Amino acid sequence: MLYCELVIDPRIVGDLTHVEGSYRTPYGEAASEWTLKDGTFRLHVQFPPNTTAEVRVPRGRHTHQDAPRGADPPRGDGDRAVYRVSSGTYSFTVRGVRAAA
C-alpha cells in the first residue's frame, strides 16, 4: 500500500538551521520539523494512523536515552541512527551535530 510506510531522513547542509514540511497521505497528514542550534539537532515528526516510519537522524553524541518513547532501539547506518516507529508524534534530540560540508 502506498504511503503506509514512510521515511524521514533530514540532511543538515550549509547554513540551514530550521526546516519544516508536511504531506497529506491517504491516511492523514505526515509532518516533520527540525532545528539545529548550538550543535543540538531537534527533530519533531508526526505520522497518521495506520502508518509506520523509518526515522533517520544524524549521529552525534547520541545516547539511547535520547530516543523517544515508543521508538524501536536504533540501528546504525553510516552517519545515521535509524529508528522504526508507528503512527504518532515523536521528538528526537541529538547533541554534538555539525552541518555537512
N, C-alpha and C positions, 0 to 999 in steps of 0.2 A: 504494500500500500504506500502511496506517495505521502510524504510529509509526516509519517508516524515515527520515523527515526531521523532525528535532527543532529547537526554538528555545529558547534560553536567553537571557532578557532581564531581568536583575536590575535593580531600581529601588531606589535609596537614598532613603529618606524618613524624616523625623522623626529620632528618636534611635536608630534601628536601627544596630547595629554588627556583627551576625552573623546569618546565615540559612543554613539547610541543609535539603535535602529530597531525596527520591528517588522514582522511579516505576518500577514494573515494566512494561516493554513486552513485546510478544510476542517480542522479540529478546533480552531481558535487562534488567537494571536500568540506568536513567539516573540520575545523581546530580549534584547541584550544591551548592556551599557557598561563601559569600563572607563576607569580613570587611572592615571599614573601621576603620583605626586611624591616627591622626595624619595624615590626608589620603591614606593609601595604601590602595587598594582591591585586594584579592586575591580572585580567583575560581578555584576548582578545579572542574572538570567531568569527568564520566566518561560515555562513551557505549558502548552494547553493539555487538557485531559486526553488520555489515550495515546500519549506520545512518550518516547524515550529519547534521550540525547547523550551524545558524547561531548563533553566539555573539555577543551584543551586550554591549559593555561601555561604561561612561561614558567620555567623553573627559576627559582631564586633561593633564598634561604627559606624554603617552604617546608613546613612540617605537616604531618598528618593531622595535627590538632587544628590547623587552619582550614581543613576540609569541612564543608557544611554538613550538617546532619542530613542523613538520607542519601549521601553520595557514596558510591562504592569506593573502597580504597583505591588510590591512584596507581596507574601503571606508568612507567616511563617510556617515552618515545623521543629520543634525541634531546632537544632542549625544551620539551613539553612534558607536563604532567597531565595524564588523561584520566578523566572520571566518567563513569556511567551514572546517569540519573534518570528518574522517571519524571512524570509531569509534576509541576510545582514551581516554586520560587527558591532560588539558591544564591548565596553570596560566597565568593571566593576571595581570599586575601593572600597575596604573595609579596614578601619583603625581599629587598635586595635585587630588584629588577632594573635593567637598563634597556634603553631603546636599541634596536638593531641598527647597524650602520646602513 
